[in-house]
Amino acid sequence: MKTQRALETAPLPYPQTPESANAWFISHGICKSHWAEAQGIPRMILVDLLRGRLKGLRGEAHRAAIALGLKADPHTASRAA
């Protein structure tokens, strides 16, 4: 149960596509609504990113895209370069 809790609060590994991120939720048996709540992300932003309606360019959608692994974290990417 402890591992399940850790997965529900952890961001997904980068890089992901919307399809692979959705498959990750299914394969790990994690509810997207609970994961979004644990990340502080509105559920509909998560759903719109996974459906391709949002690209995560700015604001909460950008933060959600980073947590989903759809975009690299600019803070860690700049340190690695």
Secondary structure, DSSP 8 states (H G I E B T S, - for coil): -HHHHHHHHS---SS--HHHHHHHHHHHT--HHHHHHHHT--HHHHHHHHHTS----SHHHHHHHHHHTSS--HHHHHHH-
